[in-house]
Amino acid sequence: MKQLVELLVRSLVDSPEEISVTEVPGEEGTTFEIRVAPSDVGKVIGKQGKIANAMRTVVKAAAMKEKQKVYLEIIPES
């Protein structure tokens, strides 16, 4: 699942070497914290959050096959 998230984010940003995806297990499901360069945050979120929501939809669909719950958080690096 982590590889899928990284693949999606790498295809969107200008600085793929600055991407960091951290898997944080929780009680309800797994949260993937996506850290990108400040200049790439807008590209990952998209207008009105459409790209971020599309990524969440794809990842949740893949997670449903494995009967898991997955959440995505986009965190800008400082």
LINBELGI-V287526 format. One record per pair of residues at least 4 apart in sequence whose C-alpha atoms are under 6 Angstrom apart, sorted by the first residue. I is the first residue (numbers start at 1). GAP is how many residues later the second one is. Records with the same first field share a line. If there is no record, write none. Layout:
# LINBELGI-V287526
I: GAP, GAP
This chain:
# LINBELGI-V287526
6: 4
10: 6
13: 27
18: 18
19: 16, 17
20: 14, 15
21: 12, 13
22: 10, 11
23: 8, 9
24: 6, 7
25: 5
26: 4
29: 40, 41
30: 40
31: 39, 40, 41
32: 40
33: 40
34: 39, 40, 41
35: 40, 41, 42
36: 40, 41
37: 40
38: 38
42: 4
45: 4, 6, 7
46: 4, 5
56: 4
60: 10
63: 5
64: 4
